[in-house]
Amino acid sequence: MEYFYPILAYLVGSIPFGVVLSGLFGDGKIREKGSKNTGATNAFRTQGKIIGISTFLLDFSKGLAPCLLLETESQPLNLLILAAPVIGHMFPIWLKFRGGKGIATYFGILGALSPIVCFGTLLIWVAMFFIIRISAAAGLLSVTTSLVIFNYARISMCWDFINHLYVLMGLVVLIFIKHRENIEQFLKKEQET
């Protein structure tokens, strides 16, 4: 049964809460407006504050819950369970593998690994957002910084820690890939100024 846990974690991560909440309480057109993304930022912009915040909390929870509830005695399985919700959010089977960009769900798995690291990363996101006013840039800076915080918060170089760090690094790379359009737009604006 435990061998199905990573698949279950992926399926939980695949739940498109932005689409669900938009359909139930908004105009149902989150994938047709703004960035056409299913995540919290686009939900906030196109469906309003309540749906946006609710989407963030649910996307966060679908990263947190599987990592806390589906832990096994197999460390390789646990690493797959750790990565699966974020991959599910980015590439949901329900939406033909076209999902969100993964930051809220990444925060959720950070919360499962280390609440302190998660809290510090969220603080950085909030601070950077208020400074630069660009959600994508704040998100990318915060997830990158999370690797540094995680590294310094966990001094013990045990097997678990090193492999958790590798999984986080891989997910951060995926998050950057999913944000490539945002990065291109940002670089284009920088060149024009």
ABEGO torsion letter per residue (X at the ends): XAAAAAAAAAAAAABBAAAAAAAAABAGAAAABEAGBABAAAAAAAAEAAAAAAAAAAAAAAAAAAAAAABBABAAAAAAAAAAAAAAAABBAAAGGBBBAGAAAAAAAAAAABAAAAAAAAAAAAAAAAAAGBAAAAAAAAAAAAAAAAAAABABBBAAAAAAAAAAAAAAAAAAAAAAAAAAAAAAAAAAX
